[in-house]
Amino acid sequence: CDLELSKTNTSMIQKEEKIEELDLKLEGATAKLQELTNEIAEADKMVAEIARFMEEATEIRGIGKKENEVAIKEAQEAQSAIAEATAVLEDFYKKSGGATEDGAAFLQRGAEPAKLGESPSTWDSSYSGVADPKSQPGGVIAVLERTASEFAEMEADTRAQEQTDQLEYDEEMKSQKIDKARREKESEMKGVEKKDLAEEIATLQKSRKHISGEHELVVQYMKDLQPACVKGDSSYEDRKAARAKETDALRQAQDILTDAFKPTAAPAPKAFLATAERHGA
């Protein structure tokens, strides 16, 4: 009984320690699994946000590009219109007599008003103008040229701005693509790690269930031993003393048997015995 109780108790303690060890591993693995789940969710969220940002930035860039194209087109059209208007006016001034003999200057008599005929229905005098069309700053040609210069400057500024905007957009998209790829890879790798960890947890749970079942059997066996080995007439001390006596008795028996089978001395010869008797007499 004592040996059986000792063996059973040792087995029960070992299984309890194993269960405790498995519980600690399960607790750590479960916490790590939750951590991975949160990290994967965070990485996926960042991927979605980056994708949304890239989509919005692309849409804004498209709008800005179209606006710049329209502004450039309008500036070009304005310059063309001004050039045509300037050509028409120059031609008009040449034909109206406001030009010098060599046609190089467009002078108008600003101090002398135009002479009209006696009847409003007829015009006997040609148009002589009111001022030099190229005089600064009020000449009409000068105004048109200044306006054309402003539109040319606006076109150049818009082109430069478009180039800058596109460069910044390209660099931002490159950076966002790298970050997005990194987050996607992070989510992928952590997903693999999570899968492996989930399998490990399943194995630990299976092992714990098996050990727990064995522990229950050992506990039940210990209960079954109680009536015969613990709750009987003899106490543990009594059984221990009886076992000691039994051991001593077995040892004594062994000594007796050892002595019984020891080899004995050989008998002396008869001649020797007779001589010994004469000397003794």
Secondary structure as GFF3:
##gff-version 3
##sequence-region A 1 281
A	DSSP	alpha_helix	2	95	.	.	.	ID=ss1
A	DSSP	alpha_helix	140	225	.	.	.	ID=ss2
A	DSSP	pi_helix	226	230	.	.	.	ID=ss3
A	DSSP	alpha_helix	236	260	.	.	.	ID=ss4
A	DSSP	alpha_helix	270	280	.	.	.	ID=ss5
###
